[in-house]
Amino acid sequence: MDRRDMASHRGRSSTRGHGWGRGWRGRGEGRGLGRSRGAGPSPPPPPSSSTSSFPAAASATAAGTGGDAPPIVGSCPDMCPARERAQRERLRDLAVFERVGGDPARTSPSLAVKKFEIVHDFIFDRTRSVRQDLSIQNIVNAQAIQIYEDVIKFHILSHQKLSRSSQDSDASSLCYLNMEQLMKCLLSLFDMYDVIHKNNSQSSKETEYYSFYVLLHLGCKIPKMVDSLSLWYGHLSASIIQSKEMVFARSILRFYHLGNFKRFFCAIAAEGTDLQLRLLEPFLNEARVRALMYFNHSGYKLQHHPLTHLSEILMIEELDLETLCRLCGLEISNNEDTKAFAPKQASFCVPASIPQINGIYISRENQSGRLRLSVLRDFTVLLLLLLGSTVLLGVAIGMRHALLLLLWLLLQLVLLLLFLLLSSRLSFISHIGRLVQHQVSGEWRQDT
């Protein structure tokens, strides 16, 4: 037996000897979880870019089929070995998250986990271990899907926080690792969605989590993702493609690539969910820099772009927009108490590091103006419909009851005004509640 045959034989015997059954594996990989590549005690994490489906199972543990051994069923409730737990209690080497009642010398089996220095690393490692256990035991059910959705939510919030500290080298590396794990979780979650679809089941948050994958293509930080997006759409059902969340995500991506930044920011402010807004925040200033590049290359040199007008389009405070313009090398001029910049400036450059501290800003004047225009537009449409129906009704009855027709018209106008007043108040209250929610979270600053 030559070396190649011996290596192949060792790989097969190592994989089958542990009896791990059918795990989550990528296309072209063998059975098991790839133990032939190493002899460590811990199995590897789930594959990063696997697009294959889970085994056809929807119960808590999916039994193997054919000649595969059944998957491992977990039985140990502890997250830390008892010997290590006792040693760390004796040495008072417990993290703040592991202590019982704040006592550095006391812990419990449910609290003792690996020690990490910061909160993100602590949660990051625990969630990855949970996903690894789900993968090894081949668990595909509603609870597993809920776990994955919560883990993805954690990575989205971490993505928002870490992007604001991307200038720090440590935070930058954590941001990259967090993005990598976010992509892994999404791909694994989509595989689990495919499994439950075979049993005529569906998650209530499914369409929103599909939209996250589309929004991550904004900015193209991972170039190879763009080529697979159009093919990825072909694997989705029509109900998912036509859902409100997916239509929003595809519209945002289209507005960005077409350079329609006014509709880009308006759609984000009006239609995005809280998690979608947090996922998009690190890309907002990149879109604003790209918009400034378009404004600088277009127009005449004598036709200055006022910052007041640009701040309304890009939904950013005028002071922050001025800082962003100077960061891009644009010279700001003051003309009659109005700040503006002239186009065709050769000094414009895309900054190497773009600050990620600006959310969506809507001024009070812009907000009230939009509300008035919306109410006026709705009132005009409804009034035209009402007049048209009245004319048709008058022609039908031959104008024999003109007074009754006039009273009917006045009653309809009163009801129409009450309807518009109620709808505008509800719309305004809903919008204010949305802005207050973002203000409380401290992520999206609004002028209300």
Secondary structure, DSSP 8 states (H G I E B T S, - for coil): --HHHHHHHHHHHHHHHHT--S----TT--STT-GGG---SS-----SS------S--SSS----TT-----------SS-HHHHHHHHHTT---GGG-BTTBTT---TTT-----SSHHHHHHHHHHHHHHHHHHTT--SHHHHHHHHHHHHHHHHHHHHHHTTTTSHHHHHHHHHHHHHHHHHHHHHHHHHHHHHTTT---TTHHHHHHHHHHTTTT-SSTHHHHHHHHHHTTS-HHHHTSHHHHHHHHHHHHHHHT-HHHHHHHHHHH--HHHHHHHHHHHHHHHHHHHHHHHHSS-TTS-EEHHHHHHHHT--HHHHHHHHHHTT---EEETTEEEE-S--TT----SS----------HHHHHHHHHHHHHHHHHHHHHHHHHHHHHHHHHHTTTTHHHHHHHHHHHHHHHHHHHHHHHHHHHHHHHHHHHHHHHHTSS----
